[in-house]
Amino acid sequence: AAAEKAGYEHFMMKEICEEPKAIKDTIGPRIKNGRVVLDDIELTEEYVKNIGKIHIVACGTAYHAGVIAKYIIEKTARIPVEVDVASEFRYRDPIVTDKDMAIIISQSGETLDTLFALREAKKKGARVLSIVNVVESTIARESDDVLYTWAGPEIAIASTKAYNAQLCALYLLTLELAYKRGCMSEEQYKNIIEGLQTIPDAIEDILGNKGAIQRFASSHCNVKNIFFIGRGLDYALSMEGSLKLKEVSYIHSEAYAGGELKHGTIALIEDGTLVVCPVTQDDLMDKMISNIKEVKARGATVLAIARESNEQVHKVADEVFTIPDVDPFIAPVAAVTPLQLFAYYMAVVKGCDVDKPRNLTKSVTVE
Ligand code: G6P
């Protein structure tokens, strides 16, 4: 197994470093002459125009990719989207009709709850499209359409590159839906495609600066609680950052929408509490800056994830992990990487078993 790590100390780090490739492999073959071409699935214009509702169902990290998808599909394709964790969806008798589309997301393609949720959606008449990493897995086989993520094998229990690849597949799908429904201008369409193509380099850049993240982790590894706060896509991203951290470092953490701070969480902020704030959404920048000021006024130490040009953030946060200036709409694909690295280094400094965290398994195939 040491050989398969190709010189890396852990699979988790190896897999984070493979993100640029996972992204290229997932989007590369599906962009031809500047257009999204999804040969592998059937999405006729007539079908797309008549979708009533989209149900996204998944577990864990894949669920968090689904939360991002809700924001981007609703914003651009204007189709109502519901996101559920599979174990809730399958038991709540959800309202699904034969005009609906179900998007099932799973790295392994074998998660039991997700599989049963797929069957439930199908039984109720939805057409099922799955986003899966393992070829010919059960979920892939039972779906009407499969949009594979080409992230390659993921060994570390905590999912990293599969998440970036899931997001890429979801962005491509969103472009296709929005375009076929006539909701997206040529310019917007072009910008997003070009933006996605720059993400691998952006992540290389982030990986080149990982020393700063390691240093920050080393000096903050004794904290007992961490809060992740974000708005919009950054809120969805915060959920994933928080999950990654608790999975591998066992530090208690929670993710909150910035606007919810006042409704409880702020009571827990005291001197030295670490608050992690991804701030990549320009339209929500001012609101997040106020949130940062609020927690700082109560003694918090703020670590922000921001784009190079977001100078305001650099001014208010105690520490910033900078990411290149990618378009805010696609920023999560790159902005998750510093959060994964942060979780990784926190775990390493604490001496945790990074690739095999206690009590967790790669794929939950039992109830
Ligand atoms: C387990 C893994 C997670 C993963 C989740 C869903 O909890 O430890 O990393 O996100 O299952 O797995 P799936 O294979 O369905 O994406």
Residues whose N, C-alpha, C, O or C-beta is under 5 A from the ligand:
A	BS01	G6P	C59 G60 T61 A62 I105 S106 Q107 S108 G109 T111 I157 A158 S159 T361 K362 S363 V364
